[in-house]
Amino acid sequence: MLAATYILAAALLASSAARAGDLTFHAQAPPGCESSTPLRLLLKDVELPRSRAVTIRAYAKQAGREEESFIGLFAVMADSANAAGNRKMPQARVTATPAFRRAIEPGATVSVILRPFAGKTAMNDLDWSVRAVEWACR
């Protein structure tokens, strides 16, 4: 069976409401996948410092709504506290939670917010990047 992939608008938005360290993408909500097929948010061309352990939490905010919906997360361990340079990953995957899949309205306009954390603390000083995001049913 071929995997269906749905590309989001890859324009990174500068939002005054976003916290320092967040990356925000403007997109269409994911399409409905078959119930047994995982819905994933794919992060393209991720770059993170090799010296810091990071958990990236993904959220969606639908247009006209105040609350954010938790999509899911992924974590990357540091190479060492002294490691120099950045880790470049062609792709990282965030599997959408069942609660997110039930809550999202197909076809709605959403902002996808990527927020870095160190444990339970938001990382406002992290120098990182993601080129684009896309939804995939696979």
N, C-alpha and C positions, 0 to 999 in steps of 0.2 A: 504494500500500500504506500502510495506517495504521501509524503508529509506536506501539509499545507502550511505555507509561510505567508504572513501578512506584514508587509513593511510599513512602518510608521514614518511620519514626517521626521526627518533627522535634524531639523533645525533646533539648535540649542537656544532656549529662550532665556533672556535676562529678565528675571522677575524681581521686583522690589519686595515681594512677599517671601521670596525664598531665603532660607538661612544660608549664611556663609558655609561653603563646603558642599551644598546641595547642587546637583545637576538636574535640570528640568527639561523635558521634551514635550512638545505639543503633538497630539495624535488622535486618531480615532480609537474608540474602545475596541477590544479584541472581538473577533467574531465568535459565535458559539462553536465549540468543538464537540465532537461526540463525547458523551459522558465518560467513556472509558479512556479517552485520549487525553494525556496531560496537556495543559495550556502552559506555555513557557514564554517568558520575556527574555529575549536574547540581547545581550549587551555587546556591541561590536567595537573592536579596537580599544580595549580597556588598558589603561596605563596607571599603575600604582607604585608608590615607593617600595623598594625591596626591604627597607629597614622597619616597616611598620605593619603589624597585623591589623586587618581591617575587615569589618562586616559591613556589607552594603545592603541596606534595607530599601526595598522598592515600594512605593506608594502610588496610588492613582487618585486624582481629584477630578471629579466630573464637573463640567461647566455648570454653573448655577448652584453648586452645592458647596458648603463650607467644609465638611469633614473629608478627611483622606481615608481611602480604603487601603489596607495593607495587602500588597500583592505577594510578597515573599522576600527571601534574602539569599545571599551567598557570602561565604567567608574565605579570606586568603590569609595564610600565615606569613609572618615575616621570615626572610632568610636568616637574618640576625639583626641585633640592634645596631651593629656597625656596618651593615651592608650598604654599599654605595649604588646609586643609580636607581632605575625604575624597572619594574617587571611589566612586560608588554604581553598581553593575552589577546589573540585574535577574536576570542568570543568567551563570554561567561553566560551561564544560564541561571535564571530564577524561575522555579516552578511555582505557578500561581496556586494559592491556597483554595480549598473548596469554598470557603466563605467569600473570597473575592469573586470567584466564578459565579456564585449565586447573586451577588450584589450588583455587579456591573451591568449596565444597560447596553446591549449590542448597538453599535452605530453612534453612540453618544461621543461627544468630544471630551477628551480627557487630557490632563497633564500628568505625565509619568515623572515622578520625583524620585531621584536616587540620592539616598542620604547615607554618608559613611559614619560608622560607629567604631569605637574602641570599647568593647564590653557594652555597658549601658550608656556610655557617654558619647554624645554626638561629637564628631571631629570637625571643627570649624576651620582648622588650619591645614587640612590635607591638600596637597598639590596632586591632583589626579584628573583623569579625563576619560570620557567615553565618546566615541564618534557618533554613534547612532544606536537606536534600539528598534527591535521588531518583535511582533508576536508570532508564535509558531505553535501549531497543533501537531505534536509528535509524541 
